[in-house]
Amino acid sequence: MNFFENLKLICGWDIVALIVLIGATAWFFVRRYQLSKEKKELQERLSKK
C-alpha cells in the first residue's frame, strides 16, 4: 500500500467521523433547546399556582 492509497483510506474514515460528530453536535443542541423550552414552561406553570 503506497502513501496515496493509505491517505485515501484515512480521509474516507475522517469523513465518516466528521459526519458522526456533526450529527451528535446537532442532536445535543436540539435536545438542549427542547429541555430549555420545557424548563421555561414548567417554571411558568409553577409561578401561576
C-alpha distance matrix in Angstrom:
0.0 3.8 6.8 8.2 6.2 6.5 10.0 10.8 10.4 12.5 15.0 15.5 16.6 18.6 20.6 21.5 22.6 24.6 26.3 27.2 28.5 30.6 32.0 33.0 34.6 36.5 37.7 38.9 40.9 42.4 43.5 44.9 46.9 48.2 49.3 50.9 52.9 54.0 55.1 57.2 58.8 59.7 61.1 63.3 64.5 65.4 67.3 69.4 70.8
3.8 0.0 3.8 5.7 5.6 6.4 8.7 10.2 11.0 12.6 14.5 15.8 17.3 18.6 20.5 22.1 23.0 24.5 26.6 27.9 28.8 30.6 32.4 33.5 34.8 36.7 38.2 39.3 41.0 42.7 44.0 45.2 47.0 48.7 49.8 51.2 53.1 54.4 55.5 57.4 59.2 60.2 61.5 63.6 65.0 65.9 67.6 69.7 71.3
6.8 3.8 0.0 3.8 5.6 5.2 6.1 8.7 10.0 10.6 12.2 14.3 15.7 16.3 18.4 20.4 21.0 22.1 24.5 25.9 26.4 28.2 30.3 31.4 32.3 34.3 36.0 36.9 38.5 40.4 41.7 42.7 44.5 46.4 47.4 48.6 50.7 52.1 53.0 54.8 56.8 57.8 59.0 61.0 62.6 63.5 65.0 67.3 68.9
8.2 5.7 3.8 0.0 3.8 5.4 4.9 6.1 8.6 9.8 10.3 12.2 14.4 15.0 16.4 18.6 19.8 20.6 22.6 24.5 25.2 26.5 28.6 30.1 30.9 32.6 34.5 35.7 37.1 38.7 40.3 41.4 43.0 44.8 46.2 47.3 49.2 50.7 51.9 53.5 55.3 56.6 57.8 59.7 61.3 62.4 63.8 65.9 67.7
6.2 5.6 5.6 3.8 0.0 3.8 5.4 5.1 6.3 8.7 10.0 10.7 12.8 14.3 15.6 17.2 18.7 20.0 21.7 23.3 24.5 26.0 27.7 29.1 30.4 32.0 33.6 35.0 36.6 38.0 39.5 40.9 42.6 44.1 45.4 46.9 48.6 50.0 51.2 53.1 54.7 55.8 57.3 59.2 60.5 61.7 63.3 65.3 67.0
6.5 6.4 5.2 5.4 3.8 0.0 3.8 5.4 5.1 6.3 8.6 9.9 11.0 12.4 14.5 15.9 16.7 18.3 20.4 21.5 22.5 24.4 26.2 27.2 28.5 30.4 31.9 33.0 34.8 36.4 37.6 38.9 40.8 42.4 43.4 44.9 46.9 48.1 49.2 51.1 52.9 53.8 55.2 57.3 58.6 59.6 61.3 63.4 65.0
10.0 8.7 6.1 4.9 5.4 3.8 0.0 3.8 5.4 5.1 6.1 8.5 10.0 10.3 12.3 14.5 15.1 16.1 18.4 20.0 20.5 22.2 24.3 25.5 26.4 28.3 30.1 31.1 32.6 34.3 35.8 36.8 38.6 40.4 41.6 42.8 44.7 46.2 47.2 49.0 50.9 52.0 53.2 55.2 56.7 57.7 59.2 61.4 63.1
10.8 10.2 8.7 6.1 5.1 5.4 3.8 0.0 3.8 5.5 5.2 6.2 8.9 9.8 10.7 12.7 14.3 15.2 16.9 18.8 19.9 21.1 22.9 24.6 25.7 27.1 28.9 30.3 31.8 33.2 34.8 36.2 37.7 39.3 40.8 42.1 43.8 45.2 46.5 48.3 49.9 51.2 52.6 54.4 55.8 57.1 58.6 60.6 62.3
10.4 11.0 10.0 8.6 6.3 5.1 5.4 3.8 0.0 3.8 5.5 5.2 6.6 8.8 10.2 11.2 12.6 14.4 15.9 17.1 18.6 20.4 21.7 23.0 24.6 26.3 27.6 29.0 30.9 32.2 33.4 35.0 36.7 38.1 39.4 41.0 42.7 43.9 45.2 47.2 48.7 49.8 51.3 53.3 54.5 55.6 57.4 59.4 60.9
12.5 12.6 10.6 9.8 8.7 6.3 5.1 5.5 3.8 0.0 3.8 5.4 5.3 6.2 8.8 10.1 10.5 12.2 14.4 15.4 16.2 18.3 20.0 21.0 22.2 24.3 25.7 26.7 28.5 30.2 31.4 32.6 34.6 36.1 37.2 38.6 40.6 41.9 42.9 44.9 46.6 47.6 49.0 51.0 52.4 53.4 55.0 57.2 58.7
15.0 14.5 12.2 10.3 10.0 8.6 6.1 5.2 5.5 3.8 0.0 3.8 5.4 4.8 6.3 8.8 9.7 10.3 12.4 14.2 14.9 16.3 18.3 19.8 20.7 22.3 24.2 25.4 26.8 28.4 30.0 31.2 32.8 34.5 35.9 37.1 38.9 40.4 41.6 43.3 45.0 46.3 47.6 49.4 51.0 52.1 53.6 55.7 57.4
15.5 15.8 14.3 12.2 10.7 9.9 8.5 6.2 5.2 5.4 3.8 0.0 3.8 5.4 5.3 6.6 8.8 10.0 11.0 12.8 14.4 15.7 17.0 18.8 20.2 21.5 23.0 24.7 26.3 27.5 29.0 30.6 32.1 33.5 35.0 36.5 38.1 39.4 40.9 42.7 44.1 45.4 46.9 48.7 50.0 51.3 53.0 54.9 56.5
16.6 17.3 15.7 14.4 12.8 11.0 10.0 8.9 6.6 5.3 5.4 3.8 0.0 3.8 5.4 5.1 6.1 8.5 9.9 10.6 12.2 14.2 15.4 16.5 18.2 20.0 21.1 22.5 24.5 25.8 26.9 28.5 30.4 31.6 32.8 34.5 36.3 37.4 38.7 40.7 42.2 43.2 44.8 46.8 48.0 49.1 50.9 52.9 54.4
18.6 18.6 16.3 15.0 14.3 12.4 10.3 9.8 8.8 6.2 4.8 5.4 3.8 0.0 3.8 5.5 5.0 6.0 8.6 9.8 10.3 12.1 14.1 15.2 16.2 18.1 19.8 20.8 22.4 24.1 25.5 26.6 28.4 30.1 31.3 32.6 34.5 35.9 37.0 38.8 40.6 41.7 43.0 45.0 46.4 47.5 49.1 51.2 52.8
20.6 20.5 18.4 16.4 15.6 14.5 12.3 10.7 10.2 8.8 6.3 5.3 5.4 3.8 0.0 3.8 5.4 5.0 6.2 8.6 9.7 10.5 12.3 14.2 15.2 16.4 18.3 19.9 21.2 22.5 24.2 25.6 27.0 28.6 30.2 31.5 33.1 34.6 36.0 37.6 39.2 40.6 42.0 43.7 45.2 46.5 48.0 49.9 51.7
21.5 22.1 20.4 18.6 17.2 15.9 14.5 12.7 11.2 10.1 8.8 6.6 5.1 5.5 3.8 0.0 3.8 5.4 5.2 6.3 8.6 10.0 10.7 12.4 14.3 15.5 16.6 18.4 20.3 21.2 22.5 24.3 25.9 27.1 28.6 30.3 31.8 33.0 34.5 36.4 37.7 38.9 40.6 42.4 43.6 44.9 46.7 48.5 50.1
22.6 23.0 21.0 19.8 18.7 16.7 15.1 14.3 12.6 10.5 9.7 8.8 6.1 5.0 5.4 3.8 0.0 3.8 5.5 5.1 6.1 8.6 9.9 10.5 12.2 14.2 15.3 16.4 18.5 19.9 21.0 22.4 24.3 25.7 26.8 28.4 30.3 31.4 32.6 34.6 36.2 37.2 38.7 40.7 42.0 43.0 44.8 46.8 48.3
24.6 24.5 22.1 20.6 20.0 18.3 16.1 15.2 14.4 12.2 10.3 10.0 8.5 6.0 5.0 5.4 3.8 0.0 3.8 5.4 5.0 6.1 8.5 9.8 10.5 12.2 14.1 15.2 16.6 18.3 19.8 21.0 22.6 24.3 25.7 26.9 28.7 30.2 31.4 33.1 34.8 36.1 37.4 39.2 40.7 41.9 43.4 45.4 47.2
26.3 26.6 24.5 22.6 21.7 20.4 18.4 16.9 15.9 14.4 12.4 11.0 9.9 8.6 6.2 5.2 5.5 3.8 0.0 3.8 5.4 5.2 6.1 8.6 9.9 10.6 12.2 14.2 15.6 16.5 18.2 19.9 21.2 22.5 24.3 25.7 27.1 28.5 30.1 31.8 33.2 34.6 36.2 37.8 39.1 40.6 42.2 43.9 45.7
27.2 27.9 25.9 24.5 23.3 21.5 20.0 18.8 17.1 15.4 14.2 12.8 10.6 9.8 8.6 6.3 5.1 5.4 3.8 0.0 3.8 5.5 5.1 6.1 8.6 9.9 10.5 12.2 14.4 15.3 16.3 18.2 20.0 21.0 22.4 24.2 25.8 26.8 28.3 30.3 31.7 32.7 34.4 36.3 37.4 38.6 40.5 42.3 43.9
28.5 28.8 26.4 25.2 24.5 22.5 20.5 19.9 18.6 16.2 14.9 14.4 12.2 10.3 9.7 8.6 6.1 5.0 5.4 3.8 0.0 3.8 5.4 5.2 6.1 8.6 9.9 10.5 12.4 14.2 15.3 16.4 18.4 20.0 21.0 22.4 24.4 25.7 26.7 28.7 30.4 31.4 32.8 34.8 36.2 37.2 38.9 40.9 42.6
30.6 30.6 28.2 26.5 26.0 24.4 22.2 21.1 20.4 18.3 16.3 15.7 14.2 12.1 10.5 10.0 8.6 6.1 5.2 5.5 3.8 0.0 3.8 5.5 5.1 6.1 8.6 9.8 10.7 12.2 14.1 15.3 16.6 18.4 20.0 21.1 22.6 24.3 25.6 27.2 28.8 30.3 31.6 33.3 34.8 36.2 37.6 39.5 41.4
32.0 32.4 30.3 28.6 27.7 26.2 24.3 22.9 21.7 20.0 18.3 17.0 15.4 14.1 12.3 10.7 9.9 8.5 6.1 5.1 5.4 3.8 0.0 3.8 5.5 5.1 6.1 8.6 10.1 10.6 12.1 14.1 15.4 16.5 18.2 19.9 21.2 22.4 24.1 25.9 27.1 28.5 30.2 31.8 33.0 34.5 36.2 37.9 39.7
33.0 33.5 31.4 30.1 29.1 27.2 25.5 24.6 23.0 21.0 19.8 18.8 16.5 15.2 14.2 12.4 10.5 9.8 8.6 6.1 5.2 5.5 3.8 0.0 3.8 5.5 5.1 6.1 8.8 9.9 10.5 12.1 14.3 15.3 16.3 18.2 20.0 20.9 22.2 24.3 25.8 26.7 28.3 30.3 31.5 32.6 34.4 36.4 37.9
34.6 34.8 32.3 30.9 30.4 28.5 26.4 25.7 24.6 22.2 20.7 20.2 18.2 16.2 15.2 14.3 12.2 10.5 9.9 8.6 6.1 5.1 5.5 3.8 0.0 3.8 5.4 5.1 6.3 8.7 9.9 10.5 12.4 14.3 15.4 16.4 18.5 20.0 20.9 22.7 24.6 25.7 26.9 28.8 30.4 31.5 33.0 35.0 36.8
36.5 36.7 34.3 32.6 32.0 30.4 28.3 27.1 26.3 24.3 22.3 21.5 20.0 18.1 16.4 15.5 14.2 12.2 10.6 9.9 8.6 6.1 5.1 5.5 3.8 0.0 3.8 5.4 5.3 6.1 8.5 9.8 10.6 12.3 14.2 15.3 16.6 18.4 19.9 21.3 22.8 24.4 25.8 27.3 28.9 30.4 31.8 33.5 35.5
37.7 38.2 36.0 34.5 33.6 31.9 30.1 28.9 27.6 25.7 24.2 23.0 21.1 19.8 18.3 16.6 15.3 14.1 12.2 10.5 9.9 8.6 6.1 5.1 5.4 3.8 0.0 3.8 5.6 5.2 6.0 8.4 9.9 10.6 12.1 14.1 15.4 16.4 18.1 20.0 21.2 22.4 24.2 25.9 27.0 28.4 30.2 31.9 33.6
38.9 39.3 36.9 35.7 35.0 33.0 31.1 30.3 29.0 26.7 25.4 24.7 22.5 20.8 19.9 18.4 16.4 15.2 14.2 12.2 10.5 9.8 8.6 6.1 5.1 5.4 3.8 0.0 3.8 5.6 5.2 6.0 8.6 10.0 10.5 12.1 14.3 15.3 16.2 18.3 20.0 20.9 22.3 24.4 25.7 26.7 28.4 30.5 32.1
40.9 41.0 38.5 37.1 36.6 34.8 32.6 31.8 30.9 28.5 26.8 26.3 24.5 22.4 21.2 20.3 18.5 16.6 15.6 14.4 12.4 10.7 10.1 8.8 6.3 5.3 5.6 3.8 0.0 3.8 5.4 5.0 6.1 8.6 9.8 10.4 12.2 14.1 15.1 16.5 18.4 19.9 21.0 22.6 24.4 25.6 26.9 28.9 30.9
42.4 42.7 40.4 38.7 38.0 36.4 34.3 33.2 32.2 30.2 28.4 27.5 25.8 24.1 22.5 21.2 19.9 18.3 16.5 15.3 14.2 12.2 10.6 9.9 8.7 6.1 5.2 5.6 3.8 0.0 3.8 5.4 5.1 6.2 8.7 9.9 10.7 12.4 14.2 15.5 16.8 18.5 20.1 21.4 22.8 24.5 26.0 27.5 29.5
43.5 44.0 41.7 40.3 39.5 37.6 35.8 34.8 33.4 31.4 30.0 29.0 26.9 25.5 24.2 22.5 21.0 19.8 18.2 16.3 15.3 14.1 12.1 10.5 9.9 8.5 6.0 5.2 5.4 3.8 0.0 3.8 5.4 5.1 6.2 8.5 9.9 10.5 12.1 14.3 15.4 16.4 18.3 20.0 21.1 22.4 24.3 26.0 27.6
44.9 45.2 42.7 41.4 40.9 38.9 36.8 36.2 35.0 32.6 31.2 30.6 28.5 26.6 25.6 24.3 22.4 21.0 19.9 18.2 16.4 15.3 14.1 12.1 10.5 9.8 8.4 6.0 5.0 5.4 3.8 0.0 3.8 5.5 5.2 6.1 8.6 9.9 10.4 12.3 14.3 15.3 16.4 18.4 20.0 21.0 22.5 24.6 26.3
46.9 47.0 44.5 43.0 42.6 40.8 38.6 37.7 36.7 34.6 32.8 32.1 30.4 28.4 27.0 25.9 24.3 22.6 21.2 20.0 18.4 16.6 15.4 14.3 12.4 10.6 9.9 8.6 6.1 5.1 5.4 3.8 0.0 3.8 5.5 5.1 6.2 8.6 9.9 10.7 12.5 14.3 15.4 16.7 18.6 20.1 21.2 23.0 25.2
48.2 48.7 46.4 44.8 44.1 42.4 40.4 39.3 38.1 36.1 34.5 33.5 31.6 30.1 28.6 27.1 25.7 24.3 22.5 21.0 20.0 18.4 16.5 15.3 14.3 12.3 10.6 10.0 8.6 6.2 5.1 5.5 3.8 0.0 3.8 5.4 5.2 6.2 8.6 10.0 10.7 12.3 14.3 15.5 16.6 18.4 20.1 21.5 23.4
49.3 49.8 47.4 46.2 45.4 43.4 41.6 40.8 39.4 37.2 35.9 35.0 32.8 31.3 30.2 28.6 26.8 25.7 24.3 22.4 21.0 20.0 18.2 16.3 15.4 14.2 12.1 10.5 9.8 8.7 6.2 5.2 5.5 3.8 0.0 3.8 5.4 5.0 6.0 8.6 9.8 10.4 12.1 14.2 15.2 16.3 18.2 20.1 21.6
50.9 51.2 48.6 47.3 46.9 44.9 42.8 42.1 41.0 38.6 37.1 36.5 34.5 32.6 31.5 30.3 28.4 26.9 25.7 24.2 22.4 21.1 19.9 18.2 16.4 15.3 14.1 12.1 10.4 9.9 8.5 6.1 5.1 5.4 3.8 0.0 3.8 5.5 5.1 6.3 8.7 10.0 10.6 12.4 14.4 15.4 16.5 18.7 20.6
52.9 53.1 50.7 49.2 48.6 46.9 44.7 43.8 42.7 40.6 38.9 38.1 36.3 34.5 33.1 31.8 30.3 28.7 27.1 25.8 24.4 22.6 21.2 20.0 18.5 16.6 15.4 14.3 12.2 10.7 9.9 8.6 6.2 5.2 5.4 3.8 0.0 3.8 5.5 5.2 6.4 8.8 10.0 10.8 12.5 14.4 15.5 17.0 19.2
54.0 54.4 52.1 50.7 50.0 48.1 46.2 45.2 43.9 41.9 40.4 39.4 37.4 35.9 34.6 33.0 31.4 30.2 28.5 26.8 25.7 24.3 22.4 20.9 20.0 18.4 16.4 15.3 14.1 12.4 10.5 9.9 8.6 6.2 5.0 5.5 3.8 0.0 3.8 5.4 5.1 6.2 8.6 9.9 10.6 12.4 14.3 15.6 17.3
55.1 55.5 53.0 51.9 51.2 49.2 47.2 46.5 45.2 42.9 41.6 40.9 38.7 37.0 36.0 34.5 32.6 31.4 30.1 28.3 26.7 25.6 24.1 22.2 20.9 19.9 18.1 16.2 15.1 14.2 12.1 10.4 9.9 8.6 6.0 5.1 5.5 3.8 0.0 3.8 5.5 5.1 6.2 8.6 9.9 10.6 12.3 14.4 15.9
57.2 57.4 54.8 53.5 53.1 51.1 49.0 48.3 47.2 44.9 43.3 42.7 40.7 38.8 37.6 36.4 34.6 33.1 31.8 30.3 28.7 27.2 25.9 24.3 22.7 21.3 20.0 18.3 16.5 15.5 14.3 12.3 10.7 10.0 8.6 6.3 5.2 5.4 3.8 0.0 3.8 5.5 5.1 6.2 8.7 9.9 10.6 12.5 14.8
58.8 59.2 56.8 55.3 54.7 52.9 50.9 49.9 48.7 46.6 45.0 44.1 42.2 40.6 39.2 37.7 36.2 34.8 33.2 31.7 30.4 28.8 27.1 25.8 24.6 22.8 21.2 20.0 18.4 16.8 15.4 14.3 12.5 10.7 9.8 8.7 6.4 5.1 5.5 3.8 0.0 3.8 5.5 5.1 6.2 8.7 10.0 10.8 13.0
59.7 60.2 57.8 56.6 55.8 53.8 52.0 51.2 49.8 47.6 46.3 45.4 43.2 41.7 40.6 38.9 37.2 36.1 34.6 32.7 31.4 30.3 28.5 26.7 25.7 24.4 22.4 20.9 19.9 18.5 16.4 15.3 14.3 12.3 10.4 10.0 8.8 6.2 5.1 5.5 3.8 0.0 3.8 5.4 5.0 6.2 8.6 10.0 11.2
61.1 61.5 59.0 57.8 57.3 55.2 53.2 52.6 51.3 49.0 47.6 46.9 44.8 43.0 42.0 40.6 38.7 37.4 36.2 34.4 32.8 31.6 30.2 28.3 26.9 25.8 24.2 22.3 21.0 20.1 18.3 16.4 15.4 14.3 12.1 10.6 10.0 8.6 6.2 5.1 5.5 3.8 0.0 3.8 5.4 5.1 6.1 8.7 10.3
63.3 63.6 61.0 59.7 59.2 57.3 55.2 54.4 53.3 51.0 49.4 48.7 46.8 45.0 43.7 42.4 40.7 39.2 37.8 36.3 34.8 33.3 31.8 30.3 28.8 27.3 25.9 24.4 22.6 21.4 20.0 18.4 16.7 15.5 14.2 12.4 10.8 9.9 8.6 6.2 5.1 5.4 3.8 0.0 3.8 5.4 5.1 6.3 9.0
64.5 65.0 62.6 61.3 60.5 58.6 56.7 55.8 54.5 52.4 51.0 50.0 48.0 46.4 45.2 43.6 42.0 40.7 39.1 37.4 36.2 34.8 33.0 31.5 30.4 28.9 27.0 25.7 24.4 22.8 21.1 20.0 18.6 16.6 15.2 14.4 12.5 10.6 9.9 8.7 6.2 5.0 5.4 3.8 0.0 3.8 5.5 5.4 6.9
65.4 65.9 63.5 62.4 61.7 59.6 57.7 57.1 55.6 53.4 52.1 51.3 49.1 47.5 46.5 44.9 43.0 41.9 40.6 38.6 37.2 36.2 34.5 32.6 31.5 30.4 28.4 26.7 25.6 24.5 22.4 21.0 20.1 18.4 16.3 15.4 14.4 12.4 10.6 9.9 8.7 6.2 5.1 5.4 3.8 0.0 3.8 5.5 5.5
67.3 67.6 65.0 63.8 63.3 61.3 59.2 58.6 57.4 55.0 53.6 53.0 50.9 49.1 48.0 46.7 44.8 43.4 42.2 40.5 38.9 37.6 36.2 34.4 33.0 31.8 30.2 28.4 26.9 26.0 24.3 22.5 21.2 20.1 18.2 16.5 15.5 14.3 12.3 10.6 10.0 8.6 6.1 5.1 5.5 3.8 0.0 3.8 5.5
69.4 69.7 67.3 65.9 65.3 63.4 61.4 60.6 59.4 57.2 55.7 54.9 52.9 51.2 49.9 48.5 46.8 45.4 43.9 42.3 40.9 39.5 37.9 36.4 35.0 33.5 31.9 30.5 28.9 27.5 26.0 24.6 23.0 21.5 20.1 18.7 17.0 15.6 14.4 12.5 10.8 10.0 8.7 6.3 5.4 5.5 3.8 0.0 3.8
70.8 71.3 68.9 67.7 67.0 65.0 63.1 62.3 60.9 58.7 57.4 56.5 54.4 52.8 51.7 50.1 48.3 47.2 45.7 43.9 42.6 41.4 39.7 37.9 36.8 35.5 33.6 32.1 30.9 29.5 27.6 26.3 25.2 23.4 21.6 20.6 19.2 17.3 15.9 14.8 13.0 11.2 10.3 9.0 6.9 5.5 5.5 3.8 0.0
